[in-house]
Amino acid sequence: MFNQKNSRRFFLQGAASLAACAALQPATAQSRFPSKPITLVVPFAPGGNVDIVARSLGVPLTKLVGQSVIVENRAGGGGAVGTGTVARAEPDGHTLLVATPGQLGTLPEIIKLPYKADSLMPVALLSRTPVVVVVRANDTRFKTAADFVKAAKAAKQGVTVGHAGPGSPNHLALLQFEDSAKAQVNAVPYKGSGPALVDLIGGQIDAVVDQITSSTPHIKSGALRAVMVLGPQAGGLLASVPTLSQLGLPAFDATTFVGAFAPKGTPAANVASLQGWISKSVAQPEFSNVIRDLGSEPVGDTGAALQRLVDGEVTLAAQMVRQGRLKAD
């Protein structure tokens, strides 16, 4: 039978236990990841290849992480604005950059950036995509790839070609095309492929160097036509589209890759979790089917594989800067 003294003792013990549990709760909450929605920052305007990859990833990733996945477009500076946003974000894994290796490999070589190249760390490789030259389907000047090459070589800056911004893979591919074809086009930078394609369809420019992913819907609709592949022979919509080597021009491979990056200092455990979730997401039909239907290829490789691509971009960009072929617009 409890007396008043015993009751008081048990009350104090219970209160102490509750206090100890309360003290442990913040630590437990802090160790849980993710503890809030994950934001995927795309450093280009909506409608381009990177944006499509990020939005396709968000669907299966949401199911795996148990939190909402938000896609946020921060266009500008050839990807520098959005990349800088992630570089300055809290390094906890809740904010990721979805971009090409060029944002860390090429941009630092040509413009002053609001971030350092080592301010971000690779998490996972998402996809690879052929790069093409697209024109309006009803443009009779460019019935064939040879017609386009001839026009590009005929007059200095006689053909106006859009790309996704300074230092973007499209920009780099366009410069390599000029070298290969010994041509000089009027290059017009945009804040992503989406706005460039809109202007192409509207007749403001003659062509766009683009990843097939963002051009596919317009090719299928009959508005645009791919005239050449800037890389190896591809299948699907591009099965009959000639490559540079088939045109007798010096070949190069402008295949682009999209990966996920996290702010430097993100805990290794969180990076490992993200890499695992992303790898599983890339294999899900919500991602893989969409990406394949648009002419791209899901990859789902490691951060180390993505870092090797960044290193390759650094080498190529530095070489082209020395040659005077790569400049900020």
Residue pairs with C-beta under 8 A, 6 or more apart in sequence:
2 10
29 35
33 92
33 93
33 267
33 269
33 270
33 273
34 65
34 66
34 67
34 93
34 94
35 67
35 94
36 67
36 94
37 67
37 68
37 69
37 70
37 94
38 61
38 65
38 67
38 68
38 69
38 70
38 93
38 94
38 95
38 96
39 69
39 70
39 71
39 72
39 94
39 95
39 96
40 54
40 57
40 58
40 69
40 70
40 71
40 72
40 96
40 97
40 98
40 260
41 72
41 73
41 74
41 82
41 85
41 86
41 95
41 96
41 97
41 98
42 50
42 51
42 54
42 71
42 72
42 73
42 74
42 82
42 98
42 99
43 50
43 74
43 75
43 76
43 79
43 80
43 81
43 82
43 83
43 85
43 97
43 99
43 103
44 50
44 51
44 73
44 75
44 79
44 82
44 164
44 165
44 168
44 191
44 192
44 193
44 194
45 51
45 73
45 75
45 190
45 191
45 192
45 194
45 195
46 73
46 192
46 194
47 192
47 193
47 194
47 195
47 197
47 198
47 214
48 164
48 192
48 193
48 194
48 210
48 211
48 214
49 129
49 193
49 210
49 211
49 213
49 214
49 256
49 258
49 296
50 98
50 99
50 100
50 192
50 258
51 71
51 73
51 192
51 194
51 214
52 213
52 214
52 290
52 291
52 294
53 98
53 126
53 127
53 213
53 258
53 291
53 296
54 71
54 98
54 258
55 71
56 286
56 287
56 290
56 291
57 69
57 98
57 126
57 260
57 278
57 281
57 282
57 287
58 69
58 70
58 71
59 284
59 286
59 287
60 280
60 281
60 284
60 286
60 287
61 69
61 277
61 278
61 281
62 68
62 69
64 277
64 280
64 281
65 277
71 98
73 82
74 81
74 82
74 85
75 81
75 82
75 191
75 192
76 82
76 191
77 107
77 111
77 165
77 166
78 102
78 103
78 107
78 111
78 164
78 165
78 166
78 167
78 168
78 171
78 189
78 328
79 99
79 100
79 102
79 103
79 107
79 165
79 167
79 168
80 103
80 107
80 111
80 113
80 114
80 115
80 167
81 114
82 97
82 99
83 97
83 99
83 103
83 104
83 107
83 113
83 115
83 120
84 113
84 114
84 115
85 95
86 95
86 96
86 97
86 120
86 261
86 262
86 263
87 114
87 115
87 116
87 119
87 120
87 263
87 264
88 114
88 115
88 263
89 95
89 263
90 263
91 262
91 263
91 264
91 265
91 266
91 267
92 266
92 267
92 270
93 262
93 266
93 267
93 270
93 271
93 273
93 274
95 262
95 263
96 123
96 260
96 261
96 262
96 274
97 103
97 120
97 260
97 261
97 262
98 126
98 258
98 259
98 260
98 261
99 258
99 259
99 261
100 168
100 169
100 256
100 257
100 258
100 259
101 257
101 259
101 306
101 309
101 310
101 312
101 313
102 167
102 168
102 169
102 172
102 313
102 317
103 167
104 117
104 120
104 261
104 310
104 313
105 117
105 309
105 310
105 311
105 312
105 313
105 314
105 316
105 317
106 167
106 168
106 172
106 313
106 314
106 316
106 317
106 326
107 113
107 166
107 167
108 116
108 117
108 314
109 167
109 314
109 317
109 318
109 321
109 326
110 166
110 167
110 317
110 321
110 326
110 327
110 328
111 166
111 167
111 328
117 314
118 264
119 263
119 264
120 261
120 262
120 263
120 264
121 261
121 262
121 263
121 264
121 266
121 271
121 303
122 259
122 260
122 261
122 303
122 304
122 306
122 307
122 310
123 259
123 260
123 261
123 262
123 271
123 274
123 275
123 278
123 303
123 306
124 259
124 260
124 274
124 275
124 278
124 279
124 282
124 300
124 301
124 302
124 303
124 306
125 257
125 258
125 259
125 299
125 300
125 301
125 302
125 303
125 305
125 306
125 309
126 257
126 258
126 259
126 260
126 278
126 282
126 298
126 299
126 300
127 213
127 257
127 258
127 282
127 291
127 296
127 297
127 298
127 299
128 255
128 256
128 257
128 296
128 297
128 299
129 211
129 212
129 213
129 255
129 256
129 257
129 258
129 295
129 296
129 297
130 211
130 212
130 229
130 230
130 231
130 232
130 234
130 238
130 255
130 295
130 296
131 169
131 170
131 173
131 209
131 210
131 211
131 212
131 229
131 230
131 231
131 254
131 255
131 256
132 209
132 210
132 211
132 212
132 215
132 226
132 227
132 228
132 229
132 230
132 238
132 241
133 145
133 148
133 161
133 177
133 207
133 208
133 209
133 210
133 226
133 227
133 228
133 230
134 197
134 200
134 207
134 208
134 210
134 215
134 218
134 219
134 224
134 225
134 226
134 227
135 142
135 148
135 200
135 206
135 207
135 224
135 225
135 227
136 200
136 201
136 203
136 223
136 224
136 225
137 222
137 223
137 224
137 225
139 206
141 147
141 151
141 206
142 148
142 151
142 206
142 207
142 227
144 227
145 227
145 228
145 241
145 242
145 247
146 247
147 227
148 159
148 207
148 227
148 228
149 181
149 183
149 228
149 247
149 249
151 158
151 159
152 158
152 159
152 178
152 181
152 183
152 184
152 185
153 181
153 182
153 183
156 184
157 184
157 185
157 186
158 185
158 186
159 183
159 185
159 186
159 206
159 207
160 185
160 186
160 188
160 205
160 206
160 207
161 174
161 185
161 186
161 187
161 188
161 205
161 206
161 207
161 208
161 209
162 187
162 188
162 189
162 190
162 196
162 197
162 199
162 200
162 205
162 207
162 208
162 209
163 170
163 171
163 173
163 174
163 187
163 188
163 189
163 190
163 196
163 208
163 209
163 210
164 170
164 171
164 189
164 190
164 191
164 192
164 193
164 196
164 210
165 171
165 189
165 190
165 191
165 192
165 329
166 189
166 328
166 329
167 317
167 326
167 328
169 211
169 254
169 256
170 193
170 208
170 209
170 210
170 211
170 256
171 187
171 189
171 209
171 326
171 329
172 254
172 316
172 317
172 320
172 326
173 209
173 230
173 254
173 256
174 185
174 187
174 209
175 187
175 320
175 325
175 326
176 230
176 252
176 254
177 183
177 209
177 230
177 244
178 184
178 185
178 325
179 250
179 325
180 244
180 249
180 250
180 251
180 252
181 249
187 329
188 196
188 199
188 205
189 329
190 196
190 199
193 208
193 210
193 211
193 214
193 215
194 214
196 205
196 208
196 210
197 208
197 210
197 214
197 215
197 218
197 224
199 205
200 206
200 207
200 208
200 224
201 218
201 223
201 224
207 227
208 215
209 230
211 256
211 296
212 226
212 234
212 237
212 238
212 294
212 295
212 296
213 291
213 294
213 295
213 296
214 294
215 224
215 226
216 237
216 293
216 294
216 295
217 294
218 224
219 225
219 226
219 237
220 237
226 237
226 238
226 241
227 241
228 241
228 242
228 243
228 244
228 247
229 238
229 241
229 242
229 243
229 244
230 243
230 244
230 252
230 253
230 254
231 243
231 251
231 252
231 253
231 254
231 255
232 243
232 253
232 255
233 239
233 243
233 246
234 241
234 295
236 295
237 295
238 295
243 251
244 250
244 251
244 252
245 251
257 299
257 306
257 309
259 303
259 306
259 309
260 274
260 278
260 306
261 306
262 270
262 271
262 274
271 303
275 302
275 303
278 300
279 300
279 301
281 287
281 300
282 288
282 298
282 299
282 300
283 298
283 300
287 298
288 298
291 297
291 298
292 298
299 305
317 326
320 326
321 327
